[in-house]
Amino acid sequence: MKKFISAAKEHTNIGGVHIMQIFTDTVPASEDIAPFAIGLAKDEEIKESYSDWEILQFQSYVFEDEHPNVPKHMHASNKIVARRTR
């Protein structure tokens, strides 16, 4: 995640905006995705990646999700909206 965000920030003009949503480890990954959920971010970790930008919005939340043939399960997520100021 950090490498991707760093590269994206470098290629963003001053005044440009990023909207990012990531899953966090606040709740365990559901059984169906657990083998693929490697390196879930810590809650609010993404804020550190944007500490040098203006954070316009930040949300940390848990939500229930459902897919065909998969039982209802929970996800934890962070969403950030940040603007490059310099």
C-alpha positions in Angstrom: 0.0 0.0 0.0 2.7 2.5 1.0 4.6 2.1 -2.3 1.5 2.6 -4.4 0.4 5.7 -2.4 3.9 7.2 -2.5 4.0 6.8 -6.3 0.5 8.1 -6.8 1.3 11.2 -4.6 4.5 11.9 -6.6 2.4 12.0 -9.8 -0.3 14.3 -8.5 -0.4 18.0 -9.2 -0.6 20.6 -6.4 -4.4 20.9 -5.7 -5.0 17.4 -6.9 -7.2 15.1 -4.8 -7.0 11.5 -3.9 -9.9 9.4 -2.7 -8.8 6.1 -1.2 -10.6 3.3 0.5 -8.8 0.4 2.1 -9.7 -2.6 4.3 -8.2 -2.6 7.7 -7.5 -5.3 10.3 -10.1 -4.0 12.9 -12.1 -7.1 12.2 -10.7 -10.4 10.9 -11.0 -11.1 7.2 -14.0 -13.2 6.3 -13.3 -16.9 5.6 -13.8 -16.5 1.9 -11.1 -13.9 1.5 -8.8 -14.7 4.4 -6.3 -16.5 2.2 -6.0 -13.4 0.0 -6.2 -10.7 2.7 -2.5 -10.4 3.2 -1.2 -7.2 4.8 -4.5 -5.5 5.8 -3.8 -2.0 7.0 -4.0 -0.9 10.6 -6.9 1.3 11.5 -6.0 5.0 10.6 -2.7 3.9 9.1 -3.6 5.6 5.8 -3.8 9.0 7.6 0.0 8.7 8.2 0.5 8.4 4.4 -1.3 11.6 3.9 0.0 13.6 6.9 1.7 16.1 4.5 -1.5 16.7 2.6 -4.7 18.4 3.6 -7.1 15.7 4.8 -10.6 16.8 3.7 -12.4 13.8 5.0 -11.6 10.6 6.9 -13.9 7.8 7.9 -13.2 4.6 9.9 -16.1 2.2 9.8 -17.2 -1.5 10.0 -19.9 -2.7 7.6 -21.8 -5.9 6.9 -21.4 -7.4 3.4 -22.9 -10.2 1.4 -22.0 -11.9 -1.8 -23.7 -14.7 -3.7 -22.9 -18.1 -2.2 -21.0 -16.4 0.8 -22.5 -15.9 4.2 -23.0 -12.4 5.5 -19.7 -11.1 7.0 -18.1 -7.9 8.3 -15.4 -5.7 6.8 -13.5 -2.9 8.5 -12.5 0.0 6.2 -10.9 3.4 6.1 -11.8 6.1 3.5 -9.8 9.2 3.1 -10.1 12.2 0.8 -6.9 14.3 0.7 -5.6 17.3 -1.3 -2.0 18.0 -2.2 -1.1 21.4 -1.0 2.6 21.6 -1.9 
